[in-house]
Amino acid sequence: MIKIGTLLIMEDIKKILPDYMNELSDRGKTSRVYESHQLTGLRLTEILEDPDHKSLYMRLAKKNDNQQLISLAMKIAERKNIKNKGAYFMKLWYKKDEDISREK
């Protein structure tokens, strides 16, 4: 008697689970931006064509001047000969920080 009840429950779960998983998948596709640095990070991701590092750009935007970040990203995006725009952006960004710290 218990096995019959368990089988019925398992069948119900199998029917419900795909719908729930599809709903979760759809939720993950929508963007929820609550802070300005999140929007800036997403914009940097689009400009540099580097969607794998969204959280990195958001963290940079939280700690640094957003206008400078976007300005540098736009300059890099204009150059067509750069293969990895994200890596080049990070190299230039941290080189700029090193130059400033040396001047102090």
C-alpha positions as CSV (number, residue, x, y, z in Angstrom):
1,M,0.0,0.0,0.0
2,I,2.8,2.4,0.8
3,K,4.6,1.7,-2.5
4,I,1.4,2.6,-4.5
5,G,1.2,5.9,-2.7
6,T,4.9,6.6,-3.3
7,L,4.6,5.8,-7.0
8,L,1.7,8.2,-7.3
9,I,3.6,10.9,-5.5
10,M,6.7,10.4,-7.7
11,E,4.5,10.6,-10.9
12,D,3.0,13.9,-9.6
13,I,6.5,15.2,-8.9
14,K,7.7,14.3,-12.4
15,K,4.8,16.2,-13.9
16,I,5.3,19.3,-11.8
17,L,9.1,19.4,-11.9
18,P,9.5,20.3,-15.6
19,D,7.1,23.2,-15.3
20,Y,8.9,24.5,-12.2
21,M,12.4,24.1,-13.8
22,N,11.1,26.0,-16.9
23,E,9.8,28.8,-14.6
24,L,13.2,29.0,-12.8
25,S,15.0,29.1,-16.1
26,D,12.8,32.0,-17.3
27,R,13.4,33.9,-14.1
28,G,17.2,33.6,-14.5
29,K,17.0,35.2,-18.0
30,T,15.5,38.5,-16.7
31,S,17.9,41.1,-15.3
32,R,17.2,42.7,-12.0
33,V,19.2,45.8,-11.4
34,Y,18.9,47.4,-8.0
35,E,22.0,49.7,-7.8
36,S,23.7,52.0,-10.3
37,H,27.0,50.0,-10.1
38,Q,25.1,46.9,-11.3
39,L,23.8,48.8,-14.4
40,T,27.3,50.1,-15.1
41,G,28.8,46.6,-14.7
42,L,26.2,45.2,-17.2
43,R,27.0,48.0,-19.6
44,L,30.7,47.3,-19.4
45,T,29.9,43.7,-20.1
46,E,28.1,44.6,-23.3
47,I,30.6,47.2,-24.4
48,L,33.6,44.8,-24.0
49,E,31.6,41.8,-25.2
50,D,32.6,39.8,-22.1
51,P,29.5,38.3,-20.5
52,D,31.4,35.8,-18.4
53,H,32.8,38.5,-16.1
54,K,29.6,40.5,-15.1
55,S,30.3,40.3,-11.4
56,L,33.9,41.6,-11.9
57,Y,32.7,44.6,-13.7
58,M,30.0,45.3,-11.2
59,R,32.6,45.2,-8.4
60,L,34.9,47.6,-10.3
61,A,31.9,49.9,-10.9
62,K,31.1,49.8,-7.2
63,K,34.6,50.9,-6.1
64,N,35.6,53.2,-9.0
65,D,34.3,56.2,-11.0
66,N,31.7,54.8,-13.4
67,Q,32.3,57.5,-16.1
68,Q,36.0,56.7,-16.2
69,L,35.3,52.9,-16.5
70,I,32.8,53.5,-19.4
71,S,35.0,55.9,-21.1
72,L,37.9,53.5,-21.2
73,A,35.7,50.6,-22.3
74,M,34.3,52.7,-25.2
75,K,37.8,53.6,-26.3
76,I,38.8,49.9,-26.3
77,A,35.6,48.8,-28.0
78,E,36.4,51.2,-30.9
79,R,39.6,49.3,-31.7
80,K,38.9,46.4,-34.0
81,N,42.2,44.7,-33.7
82,I,41.8,43.7,-30.0
83,K,40.9,40.0,-29.6
84,N,40.1,40.0,-25.8
85,K,38.7,43.4,-25.0
86,G,38.0,42.4,-21.4
87,A,41.6,41.4,-20.6
88,Y,43.0,44.5,-22.4
89,F,40.6,46.7,-20.4
90,M,41.7,45.2,-17.1
91,K,45.4,45.6,-18.1
92,L,44.9,49.3,-18.9
93,W,42.7,50.0,-15.9
94,Y,45.3,48.6,-13.4
95,K,48.2,50.2,-15.2
96,K,46.4,53.5,-14.7
97,D,46.2,52.8,-11.0
98,E,49.9,51.9,-10.8
99,D,50.8,55.1,-12.5
100,I,48.7,57.2,-10.1
101,S,50.1,55.4,-7.0
102,R,53.7,56.0,-8.3
103,E,53.0,59.7,-8.5
104,K,52.0,60.0,-4.8
